Amino acid sequence: MNERDPARPAVLLTVDQVAVRLQVSRWTVYNLIRSRELASVTIGRCRRISEQALREYINQLTERENP
C-alpha cells in the first residue's frame, strides 16, 4: 500500500459516515469497533474512524473472501 501523502491530512469519519459507506447499521459499526476489527479513536466524547482504518478493514474482508 502506498504511503499517505503528508500534504493531505488524514480524514476522520463519524460512525454514521462509516455505516453509510459500508451499508450497515450504526450498531454494526460499534460492534466492529468493540471487537477490534475496525480501528477507531476517541476525541473527547466522539468516536472517529480514519479513512485508512476503513480501507484496511475492507481489504481484510476481501482477503478473507478471496484467499
C-alpha positions as CSV (number, residue, x, y, z in Angstrom):
1,M,0.0,0.0,0.0
2,N,1.3,3.5,-0.8
3,E,2.3,5.9,2.0
4,R,-0.3,8.6,2.6
5,D,0.6,12.0,1.1
6,P,1.9,14.1,4.0
7,A,0.4,17.2,2.4
8,R,-3.1,15.7,2.6
9,P,-4.4,15.4,6.2
10,A,-5.9,12.2,7.4
11,V,-9.7,12.3,7.3
12,L,-11.6,11.1,10.3
13,L,-15.1,9.7,9.7
14,T,-18.0,9.5,12.1
15,V,-19.7,6.2,12.9
16,D,-22.7,7.3,10.8
17,Q,-20.5,8.1,7.8
18,V,-18.8,4.7,8.1
19,A,-22.2,2.9,8.4
20,V,-23.3,4.6,5.2
21,R,-20.1,3.6,3.4
22,L,-20.4,0.0,4.5
23,Q,-24.2,0.0,4.1
24,V,-24.7,-1.4,7.6
25,S,-26.2,0.0,10.8
26,R,-24.5,2.1,13.4
27,W,-24.9,-0.8,15.8
28,T,-22.8,-3.0,13.4
29,V,-20.1,-0.4,13.2
30,Y,-19.9,-0.1,17.0
31,N,-19.7,-3.9,17.2
32,L,-16.8,-3.9,14.7
33,I,-15.1,-1.3,16.9
34,R,-15.7,-3.3,20.1
35,S,-14.3,-6.5,18.5
36,R,-11.3,-4.5,17.3
37,E,-11.9,-5.4,13.7
38,L,-12.2,-1.7,12.9
39,A,-9.7,0.7,14.5
40,S,-11.0,3.9,15.9
41,V,-10.0,6.8,18.1
42,T,-11.9,8.9,20.7
43,I,-11.7,12.6,20.6
44,G,-13.5,14.0,23.7
45,R,-16.7,12.0,23.7
46,C,-16.7,11.4,19.9
47,R,-15.7,8.2,18.2
48,R,-13.9,8.6,14.9
49,I,-12.6,6.2,12.3
50,S,-9.8,7.1,9.9
51,E,-10.2,6.5,6.1
52,Q,-7.1,4.3,6.3
53,A,-8.6,2.1,9.1
54,L,-11.8,1.7,7.0
55,R,-9.7,0.8,3.9
56,E,-7.7,-1.7,5.9
57,Y,-10.9,-3.3,7.2
58,I,-12.3,-3.6,3.7
59,N,-9.0,-5.1,2.5
60,Q,-9.2,-7.7,5.3
61,L,-12.7,-8.6,4.3
62,T,-11.8,-9.1,0.6
63,E,-8.7,-11.1,1.6
64,R,-10.8,-13.5,3.7
65,E,-13.3,-13.9,0.8
66,N,-10.6,-14.3,-1.9
67,P,-7.6,-16.1,-0.3
